[in-house]
Amino acid sequence: MIKEKTAHQIAHVLIEALPYIQKFKGKTVVIKFGGNAMVDEALKQSFARDIVLMKLVGINPIVVHGGGPQIGNLLTKLGKTSEFVDGMRVTDSETMDVVEMVLGGLVNKEIVNMINQQGGKAVGLTGKDGNFIHARKINMTKAGATMDDAPEIIDLGHVGEVSSIDPAVVEMLGNSDFIPVIAPIGVGEDGHSYNINADLVAGKVAEVLKAEKLMLLTNIPGILDKQGNLLTGLRLTDIDNLIADGTIYGGMIPKTRCATDALKGGVNSVHIIDGRVDHAVLLELFTDQGVGTLLLRR
């Protein structure tokens, strides 16, 4: 028998979740799965249960995942050295084959299987399926050593960005009992495959689908002020100011830019959440306080 104090705590949690379940029923939520949540076994299982529960209460979850560490591990085993330019992996044809094997195969199918083992019906996709993600090649430009030197164009190989998205296959799956799980691989007009940053893919998918929410799992609590306190309830102008004064810096800048682009594209809210917290997705969705930074369009 449940003790009275425990019973009250359980009842409080369920009642607190009710208005959020009612509000988000029938809505689409795009979740970028990455960081520690992808490598810690307990966190992986709690994430899978969160996704299945969302679907069961009428929310339409769409998962986009990364896999950089897994790609690096396999390249190392194959004796191939990874080269990075400003955080982006230089991806020749041989490396792209490994990227497709890891992202579209190993990692994608592991996530699909985890969700299915918890009672969901997940289906794995890459941008090649249904001609879903159209990509264009990225070339980096690096300033010359002196003012007189011409800028250097750096060829990153099969590294791309999203040029457009045809959401038909994702909408077909999401509007049924299935849960799409997307690997961030796109196809260029030349027919070649391109590796795309998973945050960017998640953001563009959320924009095209006019998702209610975009959730980005990270290895930090969220956006912090200069004293280390968690910031939340931020709006677009707040983000610009926080970047300008140096509060948001380094690797958090592209993540917040992805978030603001999604908001400008019609997504109602973006959540940058701590993926190291057990059941972080449910806690952010269904509790008053959440476990990360909430960014609002208006």
Backbone bond lengths (Angstrom), bond angles and torsions (degrees), N, CA, C in turn:
res aa  C-N    CA-C-N  psi(-1)  N-CA   C-N-CA  omega(-1)  CA-C   N-CA-C  phi
1 M - - - 1.463 - - 1.529 110.03 -
2 I 1.357 116.76 138.80 1.455 121.39 -179.36 1.528 109.96 -73.13
3 K 1.328 116.13 133.05 1.460 120.24 176.45 1.526 109.46 -66.78
4 E 1.342 115.86 151.36 1.462 120.70 -173.27 1.531 111.86 -58.44
5 K 1.330 117.26 -43.85 1.459 120.53 -179.06 1.523 110.51 -63.25
6 T 1.342 115.70 -43.49 1.462 120.02 178.90 1.518 110.77 -64.38
7 A 1.328 116.60 -40.57 1.466 121.03 179.84 1.523 110.75 -60.84
8 H 1.335 117.18 -43.04 1.460 121.08 178.78 1.532 111.23 -62.96
9 Q 1.342 116.10 -39.84 1.468 120.14 179.56 1.529 110.79 -64.77
10 I 1.336 116.66 -44.02 1.464 120.68 179.37 1.526 110.59 -63.52
11 A 1.328 116.23 -45.05 1.461 120.69 179.95 1.528 111.09 -61.78
12 H 1.345 116.48 -39.56 1.465 120.38 179.60 1.525 110.84 -62.52
13 V 1.326 116.38 -43.04 1.469 120.91 179.80 1.528 110.62 -61.97
14 L 1.336 116.28 -44.97 1.462 120.20 -178.57 1.526 111.43 -65.47
15 I 1.317 117.12 -42.82 1.462 120.94 -179.49 1.532 110.80 -67.93
16 E 1.326 116.61 -37.47 1.467 120.48 178.23 1.525 110.74 -62.36
17 A 1.349 116.65 -35.27 1.471 121.34 -177.76 1.527 112.42 -75.04
18 L 1.335 117.60 -26.12 1.464 121.20 -171.04 1.525 114.27 -54.67
19 P 1.341 120.54 -50.97 1.471 118.81 -178.01 1.529 113.05 -63.81
20 Y 1.337 116.48 -30.16 1.463 119.38 178.77 1.535 110.67 -72.20
21 I 1.320 116.41 -39.40 1.469 120.41 176.49 1.525 109.51 -61.70
22 Q 1.320 116.49 -43.79 1.463 120.43 178.89 1.531 111.37 -64.00
23 K 1.325 116.39 -40.86 1.468 121.17 -177.12 1.523 112.30 -67.71
24 F 1.343 116.60 -39.12 1.462 119.74 -171.98 1.528 113.72 -98.31
25 K 1.333 117.61 -0.26 1.462 120.19 178.54 1.523 109.45 -59.80
26 G 1.336 115.73 130.53 1.452 121.35 -179.47 1.515 114.65 83.56
27 K 1.339 117.60 -3.52 1.467 121.51 -178.71 1.533 110.70 -94.80
28 T 1.327 115.17 157.66 1.463 121.94 179.03 1.528 109.99 -98.25
29 V 1.324 115.68 133.41 1.462 122.25 175.63 1.528 107.87 -125.73
30 V 1.333 116.69 122.42 1.469 121.89 177.91 1.522 108.32 -98.05
31 I 1.328 116.54 127.99 1.471 121.77 -177.61 1.518 109.40 -119.51
32 K 1.344 116.19 122.94 1.461 120.41 172.97 1.535 107.49 -89.91
33 F 1.325 116.06 116.16 1.466 123.69 -176.29 1.521 108.56 -97.63
34 G 1.343 116.49 118.44 1.461 119.26 -179.06 1.515 111.07 -166.11
35 G 1.330 115.74 -173.36 1.455 121.01 178.23 1.519 113.01 69.74
36 N 1.344 115.65 -151.69 1.468 121.64 -177.82 1.515 112.66 -58.79
37 A 1.341 116.28 -31.12 1.460 119.78 -178.56 1.514 112.17 -60.85
38 M 1.345 117.68 -19.97 1.463 121.18 -179.28 1.522 113.12 -89.63
39 V 1.333 117.71 -13.23 1.462 119.27 -174.80 1.530 113.01 -116.73
40 D 1.321 117.75 -22.32 1.466 121.48 177.96 1.528 108.91 -85.70
41 E 1.334 116.76 123.99 1.462 120.67 -172.42 1.529 112.26 -62.19
42 A 1.326 117.30 -42.67 1.460 119.91 -179.59 1.525 111.04 -65.51
43 L 1.341 117.02 -40.65 1.461 120.64 179.00 1.524 111.31 -67.00
44 K 1.323 117.28 -36.34 1.469 120.39 177.67 1.520 110.63 -61.83
45 Q 1.322 116.21 -43.88 1.462 120.01 -178.74 1.531 111.20 -68.38
46 S 1.336 117.43 -38.98 1.475 119.42 179.05 1.527 109.80 -67.08
47 F 1.328 117.51 -36.65 1.471 120.80 176.59 1.527 110.60 -62.22
48 A 1.323 116.86 -45.46 1.469 120.58 -179.80 1.529 110.60 -60.62
49 R 1.326 117.29 -42.30 1.468 120.50 178.53 1.532 111.15 -64.74
50 D 1.338 116.49 -38.69 1.472 120.23 177.61 1.529 110.58 -59.22
51 I 1.322 115.96 -45.21 1.467 120.41 -176.95 1.526 110.45 -65.15
52 V 1.329 116.81 -42.79 1.468 120.50 179.91 1.522 110.68 -64.06
53 L 1.333 117.03 -42.28 1.459 120.32 179.25 1.528 111.31 -63.16
54 M 1.325 117.13 -41.43 1.463 120.75 177.12 1.526 110.63 -55.83
55 K 1.320 116.01 -46.79 1.466 119.60 -179.03 1.529 111.18 -64.19
56 L 1.322 116.59 -39.58 1.464 120.86 -177.15 1.527 112.51 -67.02
57 V 1.351 117.76 -28.72 1.466 119.38 179.81 1.531 111.70 -94.23
58 G 1.335 116.48 11.90 1.456 120.13 171.72 1.509 116.83 96.93
59 I 1.330 117.66 5.49 1.466 121.65 175.75 1.526 108.30 -89.05
60 N 1.326 117.17 148.53 1.456 122.13 -177.91 1.533 109.85 -104.55
61 P 1.355 118.58 91.44 1.467 120.37 -179.68 1.527 111.91 -82.32
62 I 1.330 115.66 139.62 1.461 122.18 173.80 1.520 106.75 -127.57
63 V 1.318 116.48 123.43 1.463 121.87 -174.92 1.527 109.86 -102.72
64 V 1.332 116.32 130.50 1.464 123.01 170.61 1.522 106.64 -119.11
65 H 1.316 117.87 132.08 1.478 119.45 -175.44 1.527 112.03 -124.44
66 G 1.327 113.80 156.23 1.455 121.39 171.73 1.522 109.90 -97.35
67 G 1.341 114.78 -152.18 1.466 119.34 -179.67 1.512 113.05 161.86
68 G 1.345 116.47 24.85 1.464 120.27 -178.49 1.515 114.76 -55.27
69 P 1.353 118.85 -49.05 1.468 118.88 179.93 1.528 113.20 -61.23
70 Q 1.323 116.65 -38.02 1.470 120.32 179.48 1.530 110.47 -66.17
71 I 1.337 116.75 -38.17 1.467 120.36 176.54 1.529 109.66 -63.11
72 G 1.333 115.72 -46.71 1.465 119.86 179.77 1.513 112.97 -60.31
73 N 1.333 116.79 -39.44 1.464 120.71 -179.97 1.527 111.37 -63.35
74 L 1.346 116.53 -43.46 1.464 118.94 -178.65 1.523 110.85 -69.99
75 L 1.323 116.93 -39.10 1.470 119.51 177.47 1.528 110.71 -60.68
76 T 1.332 116.50 -39.47 1.464 120.75 178.37 1.525 110.60 -63.37
77 K 1.333 116.25 -43.51 1.471 120.25 178.24 1.527 111.87 -61.88
78 L 1.335 115.10 -31.87 1.470 119.62 179.78 1.523 112.29 -85.00
79 G 1.347 116.17 -0.61 1.455 120.58 178.65 1.508 114.14 78.82
80 K 1.330 117.25 20.51 1.470 120.96 -178.74 1.524 109.42 -107.04
81 T 1.315 117.08 128.72 1.461 122.22 -177.78 1.520 110.58 -84.00
82 S 1.320 116.24 134.27 1.462 121.10 177.51 1.524 109.10 -85.43
83 E 1.330 115.37 132.90 1.463 121.29 176.92 1.528 108.49 -115.92
84 F 1.335 116.71 133.51 1.459 121.06 -178.49 1.525 110.15 -121.24
85 V 1.324 115.79 143.18 1.460 122.88 173.07 1.517 107.24 -126.91
86 D 1.332 116.23 114.39 1.473 121.34 -177.59 1.528 111.79 50.64
87 G 1.338 115.56 43.23 1.459 121.04 175.39 1.517 115.17 83.45
88 M 1.333 118.21 -3.79 1.468 121.09 179.92 1.522 110.47 -104.45
89 R 1.328 115.40 133.14 1.454 121.27 -177.27 1.527 110.52 -75.12
90 V 1.322 117.48 123.59 1.465 120.86 172.49 1.528 107.70 -67.48
91 T 1.337 115.84 123.71 1.466 120.74 -167.56 1.523 110.42 -124.71
92 D 1.340 116.28 94.22 1.465 119.08 174.50 1.527 109.22 -78.27
93 S 1.322 116.99 -179.30 1.469 120.71 -175.12 1.519 111.94 -60.51
94 E 1.343 116.38 -39.77 1.468 119.84 -179.51 1.528 110.52 -66.84
95 T 1.329 116.89 -42.24 1.464 120.79 178.00 1.528 110.77 -65.41
96 M 1.340 116.51 -37.67 1.467 119.69 179.46 1.518 110.88 -62.71
97 D 1.330 117.17 -35.53 1.469 119.51 175.77 1.523 110.74 -60.00
98 V 1.339 115.75 -41.37 1.466 120.52 178.61 1.528 110.12 -67.00
99 V 1.343 116.93 -42.46 1.469 121.25 178.42 1.524 110.42 -56.95
100 E 1.329 116.33 -45.69 1.473 119.45 -179.34 1.526 111.34 -66.05
101 M 1.329 116.70 -38.74 1.465 119.58 178.80 1.526 111.12 -64.23
102 V 1.335 115.96 -41.55 1.464 120.03 -175.79 1.529 111.19 -77.07
103 L 1.347 116.67 -53.11 1.458 119.70 -176.01 1.525 112.20 -71.42
104 G 1.341 115.79 -50.23 1.463 119.95 -176.54 1.512 113.83 -78.48
105 G 1.330 116.01 -18.98 1.456 119.74 -177.66 1.516 112.42 -111.39
106 L 1.310 117.02 -83.84 1.461 123.19 -171.64 1.527 112.80 -54.67
107 V 1.341 117.54 -57.79 1.467 120.68 -174.28 1.525 110.65 -69.90
108 N 1.327 116.63 -47.47 1.459 120.51 -177.53 1.521 112.03 -58.37
109 K 1.323 115.86 -47.05 1.468 118.79 -176.50 1.530 111.98 -72.40
110 E 1.335 117.19 -27.33 1.462 119.32 174.98 1.527 110.22 -65.11
111 I 1.344 116.67 -43.91 1.473 120.23 179.61 1.527 110.26 -66.29
112 V 1.323 116.87 -43.07 1.469 121.12 177.16 1.526 110.06 -56.94
113 N 1.311 116.22 -46.21 1.467 120.61 -178.31 1.532 111.45 -65.39
114 M 1.346 116.97 -40.41 1.472 120.12 178.98 1.523 110.79 -59.73
115 I 1.328 116.44 -45.65 1.467 120.52 -179.39 1.519 110.50 -65.90
116 N 1.321 116.63 -41.21 1.463 120.29 -179.44 1.526 111.39 -66.95
117 Q 1.323 116.79 -34.67 1.463 120.09 178.68 1.533 111.70 -66.92
118 Q 1.329 116.66 -22.25 1.468 120.72 178.16 1.527 111.91 -92.02
119 G 1.335 116.65 6.03 1.455 120.35 176.26 1.511 115.55 102.07
120 G 1.332 117.28 4.34 1.461 120.66 177.66 1.513 111.74 -87.64
121 K 1.335 115.39 178.40 1.465 122.17 176.03 1.526 107.60 -126.87
122 A 1.313 116.01 80.29 1.458 121.35 -177.95 1.521 110.58 -88.79
123 V 1.335 115.57 146.38 1.458 122.44 176.92 1.521 107.98 -129.83
124 G 1.330 117.51 126.63 1.456 122.24 -178.90 1.515 112.50 -85.43
125 L 1.340 116.00 139.30 1.458 122.66 -179.51 1.520 110.45 -136.72
126 T 1.321 116.88 152.16 1.459 121.72 159.44 1.526 106.34 -118.69
127 G 1.311 115.79 175.29 1.454 119.21 179.69 1.510 113.85 -65.27
128 K 1.328 117.16 -12.53 1.466 120.84 177.60 1.524 111.79 -75.95
129 D 1.319 116.51 -26.30 1.461 120.29 -176.68 1.525 109.93 -73.55
130 G 1.319 115.71 123.62 1.461 120.33 -178.82 1.520 112.92 65.11
131 N 1.368 116.11 20.77 1.474 120.59 -177.93 1.530 110.08 49.76
132 F 1.315 113.69 49.67 1.463 123.63 -165.44 1.530 113.16 -79.17
133 I 1.353 117.29 -51.83 1.466 121.37 -177.94 1.525 109.54 -111.42
134 H 1.326 116.29 115.05 1.460 122.01 175.78 1.524 108.10 -92.58
135 A 1.322 116.26 131.05 1.462 120.37 -173.73 1.520 111.27 -121.04
136 R 1.324 114.74 158.30 1.464 120.41 168.61 1.520 108.25 -129.96
137 K 1.303 115.13 148.58 1.463 122.28 -175.66 1.520 110.90 -68.90
138 I 1.332 115.66 141.95 1.465 121.58 174.77 1.526 109.19 -100.91
139 N 1.330 116.55 130.30 1.459 121.87 168.25 1.522 107.79 -119.07
140 M 1.309 116.61 131.45 1.461 120.54 179.29 1.511 110.57 -90.74
141 T 1.320 116.15 144.50 1.456 121.80 176.09 1.525 108.36 -114.04
142 K 1.327 114.85 125.62 1.458 121.02 -178.78 1.520 109.04 -114.14
143 A 1.327 116.39 131.03 1.460 120.68 -178.48 1.523 110.65 -61.28
144 G 1.327 115.99 148.69 1.459 120.97 178.32 1.517 111.80 -69.58
145 A 1.337 114.83 166.15 1.463 119.74 -177.69 1.528 111.58 -65.13
146 T 1.350 116.99 -31.63 1.461 121.59 177.32 1.522 109.26 -128.11
147 M 1.310 116.62 169.36 1.464 121.69 -179.53 1.529 110.95 -60.89
148 D 1.342 116.79 -28.70 1.467 120.78 -176.34 1.523 112.42 -83.02
149 D 1.335 117.08 -16.24 1.464 120.25 -177.27 1.526 110.47 -79.38
150 A 1.320 115.02 140.09 1.469 119.86 176.62 1.530 109.14 -70.08
151 P 1.338 117.83 146.56 1.467 119.45 177.69 1.524 111.39 -63.05
152 E 1.323 114.38 147.05 1.474 120.37 -179.11 1.525 109.20 -93.60
153 I 1.320 116.50 129.03 1.462 121.50 176.44 1.531 107.94 -94.18
154 I 1.322 115.74 121.82 1.468 121.50 -177.07 1.519 109.04 -103.28
155 D 1.321 115.99 121.81 1.463 121.27 179.22 1.526 108.67 -86.18
156 L 1.338 116.29 114.41 1.461 121.35 -179.96 1.522 112.58 -88.48
157 G 1.331 117.13 -0.09 1.464 119.85 -179.56 1.522 111.32 78.42
158 H 1.320 115.60 -131.26 1.468 121.58 -175.05 1.534 111.82 -86.94
159 V 1.327 116.13 51.43 1.465 122.04 175.23 1.522 107.20 -110.13
160 G 1.320 116.71 127.30 1.454 119.20 -173.78 1.513 113.47 -133.23
161 E 1.313 114.12 -179.90 1.454 123.01 172.65 1.523 107.66 -133.07
162 V 1.305 116.25 164.10 1.459 120.35 -177.71 1.526 109.51 -76.28
163 S 1.343 116.92 124.33 1.463 120.15 172.95 1.517 110.74 -94.50
164 S 1.340 117.21 -36.32 1.464 120.92 175.31 1.525 108.96 -164.41
165 I 1.321 115.43 164.41 1.463 121.41 179.95 1.523 108.87 -133.34
166 D 1.321 115.77 131.66 1.466 121.83 171.83 1.524 106.50 -102.41
167 P 1.315 117.94 105.26 1.470 120.47 -170.63 1.529 114.94 -82.42
168 A 1.340 117.99 5.25 1.469 120.42 -170.37 1.526 112.51 -54.22
169 V 1.343 117.24 -47.46 1.461 119.51 -175.28 1.531 111.15 -69.02
170 V 1.334 116.81 -36.76 1.467 120.39 179.09 1.527 110.53 -69.57
171 E 1.325 116.67 -41.11 1.469 120.14 178.42 1.528 110.86 -64.09
172 M 1.323 116.57 -39.77 1.463 120.18 179.31 1.525 110.68 -61.73
173 L 1.328 116.48 -43.78 1.469 120.46 179.98 1.523 111.46 -71.05
174 G 1.341 115.44 -47.06 1.456 119.81 -175.51 1.515 113.55 -65.18
175 N 1.340 117.27 -30.52 1.457 120.81 -179.75 1.526 112.78 -82.30
176 S 1.317 116.10 0.71 1.467 120.88 175.09 1.535 107.93 -111.82
177 D 1.308 117.03 -152.71 1.467 120.20 -179.02 1.527 112.46 -85.89
178 F 1.327 118.00 0.32 1.464 120.79 -171.49 1.531 112.25 -91.89
179 I 1.329 114.52 155.19 1.459 122.49 178.89 1.529 108.30 -116.62
180 P 1.340 118.84 110.38 1.467 120.19 179.24 1.529 111.63 -70.52
181 V 1.336 115.02 136.23 1.469 121.83 175.13 1.526 106.27 -124.28
182 I 1.336 116.75 115.12 1.464 122.08 -165.80 1.522 111.61 -110.74
183 A 1.337 116.03 127.62 1.461 122.46 171.18 1.531 108.10 -92.22
184 P 1.343 118.67 135.53 1.470 121.71 -171.24 1.530 113.86 -80.77
185 I 1.306 115.48 64.40 1.463 121.94 176.85 1.519 107.83 -119.12
186 G 1.330 116.31 126.03 1.454 121.12 179.99 1.516 111.22 -113.63
187 V 1.334 115.87 171.56 1.463 122.60 179.86 1.519 109.30 -121.51
188 G 1.321 116.34 130.16 1.453 121.14 178.97 1.516 111.96 -85.88
189 E 1.332 116.30 170.75 1.461 120.67 176.74 1.521 111.24 -62.02
190 D 1.341 116.61 -23.86 1.464 120.98 178.19 1.526 112.42 -80.23
191 G 1.348 116.91 -1.39 1.461 120.93 -179.99 1.513 114.11 84.84
192 H 1.349 117.70 -3.25 1.461 121.52 -179.65 1.531 110.62 -82.02
193 S 1.328 114.81 153.17 1.467 121.07 176.88 1.520 109.84 -85.22
194 Y 1.347 115.48 146.46 1.458 121.00 179.02 1.519 110.26 -133.22
195 N 1.334 114.69 136.64 1.457 121.88 175.81 1.526 108.08 -84.39
196 I 1.334 116.88 126.79 1.463 121.89 -176.06 1.523 108.79 -122.65
197 N 1.313 116.46 142.97 1.459 121.48 176.86 1.524 110.07 -55.84
198 A 1.336 116.75 129.90 1.467 121.04 -173.97 1.526 112.32 -66.39
199 D 1.342 118.05 -33.61 1.468 119.97 176.31 1.528 110.51 -60.02
200 L 1.348 115.77 -43.36 1.463 120.13 -178.61 1.522 111.39 -65.38
201 V 1.327 116.44 -41.34 1.467 119.72 178.13 1.523 110.22 -62.99
202 A 1.330 116.45 -45.83 1.471 120.11 179.44 1.522 110.93 -58.96
203 G 1.336 116.19 -43.16 1.453 120.38 -179.95 1.516 112.42 -63.70
204 K 1.329 117.18 -43.61 1.462 120.89 -179.10 1.527 111.31 -69.14
205 V 1.333 117.04 -38.51 1.467 119.90 176.49 1.530 109.73 -62.04
206 A 1.335 116.14 -43.94 1.465 120.01 179.33 1.534 111.11 -62.03
207 E 1.336 116.59 -40.46 1.468 120.48 178.50 1.524 111.31 -61.50
208 V 1.327 116.12 -51.65 1.468 120.90 -175.21 1.519 111.15 -62.82
209 L 1.332 116.58 -37.53 1.464 120.67 -178.71 1.527 112.34 -84.89
210 K 1.354 117.00 -1.74 1.468 121.28 -175.75 1.537 109.89 50.31
211 A 1.332 113.96 50.80 1.468 120.68 -176.52 1.523 111.33 -64.16
212 E 1.316 115.18 151.10 1.452 120.60 174.08 1.521 110.46 -66.68
213 K 1.345 115.61 -41.52 1.456 120.56 -176.35 1.528 110.95 -142.15
214 L 1.335 114.62 149.55 1.456 123.37 166.36 1.514 106.47 -119.34
215 M 1.344 116.80 126.84 1.461 121.53 -179.92 1.523 109.13 -117.71
216 L 1.328 116.51 125.16 1.459 122.77 -179.63 1.519 109.22 -112.39
217 L 1.335 117.55 112.70 1.465 121.25 178.75 1.519 109.47 -82.58
218 T 1.342 116.43 132.63 1.457 121.94 -177.53 1.526 110.06 -131.42
219 N 1.327 115.06 -178.52 1.470 120.87 177.14 1.526 111.91 -103.35
220 I 1.328 116.21 18.42 1.471 120.85 177.16 1.529 108.28 -132.10
221 P 1.341 117.87 165.00 1.471 119.36 -176.86 1.524 114.42 -64.19
222 G 1.328 117.79 -21.36 1.456 122.70 -175.30 1.515 108.29 145.95
223 I 1.322 117.21 -152.73 1.461 121.12 175.88 1.531 108.14 -85.56
224 L 1.317 115.11 126.17 1.471 121.20 -176.57 1.522 110.49 -110.69
225 D 1.345 115.98 148.49 1.457 118.63 173.10 1.534 109.38 -80.11
226 K 1.299 117.09 -177.80 1.467 120.51 -175.04 1.523 113.09 -69.86
227 Q 1.333 116.81 -13.25 1.468 121.28 175.99 1.535 111.37 -96.30
228 G 1.329 116.34 2.22 1.454 120.09 178.70 1.513 114.69 86.72
229 N 1.327 117.77 10.92 1.460 121.30 178.88 1.523 110.95 -87.71
230 L 1.319 115.74 143.03 1.465 120.83 -179.06 1.520 110.50 -71.03
231 L 1.342 115.41 131.91 1.458 121.65 175.55 1.520 109.46 -102.25
232 T 1.318 116.57 142.45 1.459 119.90 177.30 1.528 108.78 -151.72
233 G 1.340 115.64 169.65 1.454 119.78 -176.75 1.518 112.56 67.68
234 L 1.350 117.44 31.81 1.464 121.68 -176.86 1.526 111.11 -83.45
235 R 1.338 115.89 149.64 1.455 122.01 175.78 1.526 109.43 -115.91
236 L 1.321 116.74 173.50 1.463 120.81 -172.56 1.526 112.03 -56.29
237 T 1.321 116.98 -43.30 1.471 119.52 -179.55 1.533 111.64 -65.36
238 D 1.330 116.76 -33.17 1.470 120.37 177.58 1.526 110.75 -62.20
239 I 1.341 116.25 -42.17 1.464 120.47 -178.59 1.522 110.57 -62.38
240 D 1.337 117.03 -45.80 1.468 120.42 179.01 1.521 110.85 -58.76
241 N 1.324 116.85 -42.54 1.469 120.70 -179.61 1.526 111.59 -66.95
242 L 1.333 117.16 -38.88 1.464 121.00 -178.63 1.529 111.82 -69.65
243 I 1.319 116.57 -32.08 1.470 120.00 174.52 1.529 109.67 -71.26
244 A 1.329 115.81 -43.19 1.467 120.30 -177.83 1.524 112.18 -62.23
245 D 1.344 117.06 -36.82 1.476 118.44 -177.87 1.528 113.40 -92.02
246 G 1.330 116.92 5.04 1.461 120.76 174.46 1.511 115.45 86.08
247 T 1.342 118.05 3.34 1.466 120.05 177.94 1.525 110.33 -66.07
248 I 1.320 115.67 -43.98 1.476 121.26 173.03 1.520 107.27 -97.46
249 Y 1.324 117.00 124.13 1.464 120.22 -174.98 1.529 109.54 -150.01
250 G 1.310 116.11 171.34 1.470 122.66 174.43 1.515 112.58 58.77
251 G 1.344 114.93 -135.49 1.451 121.27 -175.18 1.516 114.51 -67.11
252 M 1.354 117.15 -14.90 1.462 119.40 178.48 1.535 111.52 -77.69
253 I 1.337 117.89 -20.06 1.471 120.04 -178.93 1.526 111.71 -63.58
254 P 1.355 119.85 -52.50 1.469 117.85 179.13 1.527 113.14 -62.61
255 K 1.334 117.31 -31.95 1.471 119.75 178.78 1.533 110.68 -66.94
256 T 1.348 116.39 -41.93 1.461 118.76 178.84 1.520 111.26 -72.69
257 R 1.330 117.84 -31.97 1.462 120.33 175.31 1.531 110.49 -64.04
258 C 1.324 115.55 -40.45 1.464 120.65 174.68 1.522 110.14 -58.86
259 A 1.333 116.35 -42.48 1.459 121.49 179.89 1.520 111.12 -64.54
260 T 1.338 117.20 -45.78 1.465 119.49 -178.19 1.526 111.44 -68.17
261 D 1.341 117.69 -35.99 1.471 120.32 176.03 1.526 110.59 -60.99
262 A 1.350 115.77 -41.19 1.467 119.80 179.50 1.529 110.50 -64.46
263 L 1.330 116.82 -41.59 1.465 120.28 178.49 1.526 110.80 -62.93
264 K 1.325 116.34 -44.67 1.470 120.15 179.01 1.525 111.03 -65.12
265 G 1.343 116.44 -27.39 1.455 121.16 -179.94 1.512 114.48 -82.77
266 G 1.342 117.56 -1.27 1.455 119.71 174.53 1.509 116.31 116.52
267 V 1.343 118.25 -4.36 1.464 120.43 176.47 1.529 108.12 -71.06
268 N 1.315 117.49 136.23 1.471 120.15 -173.75 1.523 113.39 -72.16
269 S 1.334 117.21 -38.32 1.467 119.36 179.83 1.524 109.65 -154.09
270 V 1.330 114.79 153.96 1.464 122.30 177.04 1.521 107.40 -125.93
271 H 1.332 115.79 138.85 1.454 121.89 179.90 1.530 108.80 -121.64
272 I 1.317 116.60 121.04 1.468 121.58 172.19 1.521 105.72 -100.68
273 I 1.339 116.37 109.09 1.466 119.34 -167.63 1.523 111.75 -123.25
274 D 1.316 113.95 160.96 1.461 122.35 -176.53 1.531 109.58 -83.89
275 G 1.325 116.10 101.54 1.460 120.96 -178.47 1.517 113.81 -70.44
276 R 1.339 117.69 -5.78 1.467 121.09 177.76 1.519 111.95 -82.10
277 V 1.350 116.52 -8.18 1.460 121.60 -179.49 1.527 109.00 -90.00
278 D 1.319 115.90 130.48 1.467 120.67 178.68 1.533 110.42 -59.12
279 H 1.333 116.35 130.43 1.469 122.99 -179.92 1.528 111.71 58.74
280 A 1.334 115.52 39.52 1.473 120.12 -177.74 1.524 112.17 -59.17
281 V 1.332 117.36 -37.78 1.470 120.32 -176.99 1.527 110.78 -64.12
282 L 1.328 117.17 -47.60 1.466 120.24 179.59 1.519 111.64 -65.21
283 L 1.326 116.71 -40.26 1.462 120.01 -179.20 1.532 111.22 -63.24
284 E 1.320 116.13 -37.57 1.469 119.03 178.82 1.522 111.78 -73.20
285 L 1.322 117.07 -35.90 1.461 121.40 -177.30 1.522 113.09 -76.19
286 F 1.329 116.49 -42.45 1.468 120.21 -163.97 1.521 115.42 -114.83
287 T 1.345 118.02 10.16 1.464 119.35 176.71 1.525 109.78 -122.90
288 D 1.328 115.46 160.23 1.461 120.82 -176.74 1.530 112.41 -69.54
289 Q 1.328 117.18 -35.12 1.457 120.10 -174.38 1.523 113.44 -92.32
290 G 1.334 118.46 -36.32 1.452 121.18 -178.86 1.523 112.93 72.81
291 V 1.332 115.62 -174.73 1.476 120.51 -177.19 1.517 111.76 -135.07
292 G 1.313 117.29 34.57 1.454 118.70 -179.46 1.515 111.34 -171.58
293 T 1.320 114.56 -158.78 1.464 122.45 -178.56 1.527 109.90 -100.52
294 L 1.311 116.42 126.62 1.457 122.75 176.71 1.535 108.67 -98.90
295 L 1.341 115.82 128.14 1.455 121.71 176.40 1.523 108.14 -115.26
296 L 1.308 116.57 132.12 1.456 122.14 -173.57 1.527 111.84 -116.08
297 R 1.337 114.09 144.84 1.464 119.62 177.49 1.515 111.18 -72.16
298 R 1.318 116.21 -36.64 1.466 120.07 -176.77 1.528 109.94 -147.67
